[in-house]
Amino acid sequence: MFTGIVETIGTVSSLNPQDHSVEGGGGTSLTISDCGDILTDCHLGDSIAVNGTCLTVTEFNEKEFKVGVAPETLRRTNLGALQRLGKVNLERAVSASTRMGGHFVQGHVDTTASIESVEEDGNALRFRLKPRDKGVLRYIVEKGYVTLDGASLTITAVQDGDDGWWEVMLVAYTQSRIVMATKRPGEDVNVEVDMVGKYVEKAVSGYFETQGANNPAVLERMVRKLVDERLQSTLRRF
């Protein structure tokens, strides 16, 4: 579990494709450097989100760590496009003392989105994004949360449909602390939608399948109860 608050920006110091003929091969081994400040309490097997993708630490020292990236992860995320000396957002998994400054993030990327445009708005930057999988648009709501390359951001505008998109704003403070601020139109970002929306959708679908009736009052109580229970369950983990 993560918060979407990026702790530091690391540097990809090496990428080593793994041999397909070896068991567990076919992916890539990444070494991330310039991140000693988040490795002071690191252990083998710890989870670190790299551009919003939850990965397991396989080796580390005081300055860098190594993770393996499976073929499925390379297909579903932008990690396959990383280059040596490229920059990545990093966040350690939450602990009991972590402040929940962002929102509940799993580190499970749903899809990627292409940056359609970047425009200045005062000292902020406005990004418009189009997802590779249009199905995620049903979870994108104005003033809701979305995780982009591991950073929890607020959605400022949405357009649904086949040509759908959404927008986010990066204020000056955020621009200096996440990799997205350096990206340009045509580049991709990893997307994880707010998981609460997924649970609500599943519960609502199940309700209509089993009840076969439209009862707004019961439905409203059910959704409210589901959201409360899910949030309380997540909070108890801390």
C-alpha positions as CSV (number, residue, x, y, z in Angstrom):
1,M,0.0,0.0,0.0
2,F,1.2,3.5,-0.9
3,T,0.0,7.1,-0.6
4,G,0.9,8.6,-3.9
5,I,3.2,11.1,-2.3
6,V,6.5,10.7,-4.1
7,E,9.4,10.6,-1.7
8,T,12.3,11.1,-4.1
9,I,13.3,10.9,-7.8
10,G,15.8,8.1,-8.6
11,T,18.0,7.5,-11.6
12,V,17.9,4.3,-13.7
13,S,21.6,3.4,-13.6
14,S,21.2,0.0,-15.5
15,L,18.7,-2.1,-17.3
16,N,19.5,-5.8,-17.9
17,P,17.1,-7.9,-19.9
18,Q,16.7,-11.4,-18.5
19,D,17.3,-14.5,-20.6
20,H,14.0,-16.1,-21.8
21,S,15.5,-19.5,-21.5
22,V,16.0,-19.2,-17.7
23,E,13.2,-19.9,-15.3
24,G,11.6,-16.6,-14.4
25,G,13.4,-14.9,-17.2
26,G,12.1,-12.7,-20.0
27,G,11.7,-9.5,-17.9
28,T,14.2,-6.8,-17.0
29,S,16.3,-6.2,-14.0
30,L,16.5,-2.5,-13.0
31,T,19.0,-0.8,-10.8
32,I,17.9,2.5,-9.4
33,S,20.5,5.0,-8.0
34,D,20.5,8.4,-6.3
35,C,18.0,7.4,-3.7
36,G,20.0,6.7,-0.6
37,D,17.5,8.7,1.5
38,I,14.8,6.0,1.2
39,L,17.1,3.1,1.7
40,T,18.1,3.7,5.3
41,D,15.5,1.3,6.6
42,C,15.4,-1.0,3.5
43,H,15.3,-4.8,3.7
44,L,15.3,-7.5,1.0
45,G,11.8,-8.2,-0.1
46,D,10.5,-4.7,0.7
47,S,8.1,-3.0,-1.7
48,I,9.0,0.2,-3.5
49,A,6.8,1.9,-6.0
50,V,8.8,2.8,-9.2
51,N,6.7,5.2,-11.3
52,G,3.7,3.9,-9.4
53,T,4.5,0.2,-10.0
54,C,4.9,-1.9,-6.9
55,L,8.2,-3.8,-7.2
56,T,10.2,-6.0,-4.8
57,V,13.7,-5.1,-3.7
58,T,16.1,-8.0,-4.6
59,E,19.4,-6.3,-3.8
60,F,20.4,-3.0,-2.3
61,N,23.2,-1.0,-0.7
62,E,23.3,2.5,0.8
63,K,23.0,4.3,-2.5
64,E,21.0,2.1,-4.9
65,F,18.6,-0.9,-5.1
66,K,17.7,-3.5,-7.7
67,V,14.3,-4.8,-8.7
68,G,13.0,-7.4,-11.2
69,V,10.3,-6.4,-13.7
70,A,8.2,-9.2,-15.2
71,P,7.2,-9.3,-18.8
72,E,3.5,-8.6,-17.9
73,T,4.5,-5.5,-16.0
74,L,6.6,-4.3,-19.0
75,R,3.5,-4.7,-21.2
76,R,1.1,-2.9,-18.9
77,T,3.3,0.0,-17.7
78,N,5.8,2.5,-19.1
79,L,8.7,0.8,-17.4
80,G,9.6,-1.0,-20.7
81,A,10.4,2.4,-22.2
82,L,12.8,3.5,-19.5
83,Q,16.3,4.3,-20.7
84,R,19.6,4.4,-18.8
85,L,19.9,7.6,-16.8
86,G,16.2,8.1,-17.0
87,K,14.4,9.5,-13.9
88,V,11.7,7.6,-11.9
89,N,9.4,8.5,-9.0
90,L,10.0,6.5,-5.9
91,E,7.9,5.8,-2.8
92,R,8.3,3.2,-0.1
93,A,5.3,1.2,1.1
94,V,3.4,2.8,4.0
95,S,4.3,2.1,7.6
96,A,2.3,2.5,10.8
97,S,3.6,6.1,11.2
98,T,3.0,7.2,7.6
99,R,0.8,10.3,7.1
100,M,-1.9,9.7,4.5
101,G,-1.2,12.9,2.5
102,G,-2.4,11.5,-0.8
103,H,-4.9,8.6,-1.2
104,F,-4.9,4.8,-1.0
105,V,-2.7,3.5,-3.8
106,Q,-2.0,-0.1,-4.5
107,G,0.9,0.2,-6.9
108,H,-1.1,-1.9,-9.5
109,V,-1.1,0.0,-12.8
110,D,-4.4,-0.2,-14.7
111,T,-3.2,1.2,-18.0
112,T,-1.0,3.9,-19.4
113,A,-2.1,7.3,-20.7
114,S,-0.6,9.5,-23.4
115,I,0.1,13.2,-22.7
116,E,-2.0,15.1,-25.2
117,S,-1.0,18.6,-24.3
118,V,0.9,20.6,-21.6
119,E,-0.1,24.2,-21.1
120,E,1.1,26.9,-18.6
121,D,-1.6,28.2,-16.3
122,G,0.0,30.9,-14.2
123,N,2.9,29.1,-12.4
124,A,1.1,25.8,-12.8
125,L,1.1,23.3,-15.7
126,R,-2.1,21.8,-17.0
127,F,-1.8,18.3,-18.5
128,R,-4.4,16.6,-20.7
129,L,-4.2,12.8,-20.9
130,K,-5.8,10.1,-23.0
131,P,-5.8,6.6,-21.7
132,R,-4.8,3.5,-23.7
133,D,-7.7,1.6,-22.2
134,K,-10.8,3.8,-22.5
135,G,-12.6,1.7,-19.9
136,V,-10.8,3.5,-17.0
137,L,-12.6,6.7,-17.8
138,R,-15.6,5.5,-15.8
139,Y,-13.5,5.7,-12.7
140,I,-12.3,9.2,-13.5
141,V,-14.4,11.9,-11.8
142,E,-13.8,15.7,-11.5
143,K,-12.1,16.5,-8.2
144,G,-11.4,12.8,-7.6
145,Y,-8.0,11.2,-7.4
146,V,-5.9,9.5,-10.0
147,T,-2.3,8.2,-9.6
148,L,0.0,9.1,-12.5
149,D,3.5,7.6,-12.4
150,G,3.0,7.0,-8.7
151,A,1.9,10.6,-7.9
152,S,-1.5,11.2,-6.4
153,L,-3.1,14.1,-8.3
154,T,-6.5,15.7,-8.4
155,I,-8.6,15.6,-11.6
156,T,-9.6,19.1,-12.7
157,A,-11.6,18.2,-15.9
158,V,-13.0,15.1,-17.6
159,Q,-14.5,14.3,-21.0
160,D,-16.0,10.8,-21.5
161,G,-16.6,8.9,-24.7
162,D,-14.4,7.3,-27.4
163,D,-12.3,10.5,-27.6
164,G,-12.3,10.9,-23.8
165,W,-9.6,12.6,-21.7
166,W,-8.9,14.1,-18.3
167,E,-6.8,16.9,-17.0
168,V,-4.6,17.5,-13.9
169,M,-2.7,20.5,-12.7
170,L,0.8,20.5,-11.4
171,V,1.5,23.4,-9.0
172,A,5.1,24.9,-8.9
173,Y,5.9,22.9,-5.7
174,T,4.9,19.6,-7.3
175,Q,6.7,20.3,-10.6
176,S,10.1,20.1,-8.9
177,R,9.3,16.7,-7.1
178,I,7.8,14.4,-9.8
179,V,9.1,13.2,-13.2
180,M,5.8,14.1,-15.0
181,A,6.7,17.8,-14.9
182,T,9.5,17.1,-17.4
183,K,7.4,15.0,-19.8
184,R,6.0,16.3,-23.1
185,P,3.1,15.5,-25.4
186,G,3.4,12.0,-26.8
187,E,5.0,10.5,-23.7
188,D,3.2,8.0,-21.5
189,V,2.4,7.9,-17.8
190,N,1.3,5.0,-15.7
191,V,-2.3,5.2,-14.5
192,E,-3.9,3.7,-11.4
193,V,-7.5,4.8,-10.7
194,D,-9.0,5.2,-7.2
195,M,-9.7,1.6,-6.0
196,V,-12.8,2.7,-4.1
197,G,-14.5,3.3,-7.4
198,K,-13.8,-0.3,-8.4
199,Y,-15.3,-1.7,-5.2
200,V,-18.4,0.4,-5.5
201,E,-18.9,-0.6,-9.2
202,K,-18.6,-4.3,-8.4
203,A,-21.1,-4.0,-5.5
204,V,-23.6,-2.0,-7.6
205,S,-23.3,-4.5,-10.5
206,G,-23.9,-7.3,-8.1
207,Y,-26.9,-5.6,-6.6
208,F,-28.7,-5.2,-9.9
209,E,-27.8,-8.7,-11.0
210,T,-29.3,-10.2,-7.8
211,Q,-32.2,-7.8,-7.1
212,G,-33.2,-7.0,-10.7
213,A,-34.9,-3.8,-9.5
214,N,-34.1,-0.2,-9.3
215,N,-34.4,1.0,-5.7
216,P,-32.4,4.3,-5.3
217,A,-32.8,4.5,-1.5
218,V,-31.5,1.0,-0.9
219,L,-28.7,1.5,-3.4
220,E,-27.6,4.8,-1.8
221,R,-27.4,3.2,1.6
222,M,-25.5,0.2,0.2
223,V,-22.9,2.3,-1.6
224,R,-22.4,4.5,1.5
225,K,-22.0,1.5,3.7
226,L,-19.5,-0.1,1.3
227,V,-17.4,2.9,1.0
228,D,-17.3,3.4,4.8
229,E,-16.4,-0.3,5.4
230,R,-13.6,-0.2,2.7
231,L,-12.0,2.9,4.1
232,Q,-12.2,1.6,7.7
233,S,-10.7,-1.8,6.6
234,T,-7.8,0.0,4.9
235,L,-7.2,2.3,7.9
236,R,-7.0,-0.6,10.2
237,R,-3.9,-1.8,8.4
238,F,-2.0,1.1,9.9
